[in-house]
């Protein structure tokens, strides 16, 4: 148990052993990757079809409620052109 606490202490207090390398290396990569994936998720979540479990991107507003729906779920989907 003491060895686990000692190793945890060395991980938590990383600036003692030159923490700059961690901050400018993997931590920066993890932060950028998380930010990009978060933005991508929010973009796709906002622009997907509002019909339940439809993953298609929605670009056509529904004439009744105004929510974006895909061409398949739009009432006039057969007449919508790209």
ABEGO torsion letter per residue (X at the ends): XAAAAAAAAAAABAAAAGAAAAAABAAAAAAAAAAAAAAAAAAAAAABBABBGBABBBABBBAAAGBBBBAAABAAAAABBX
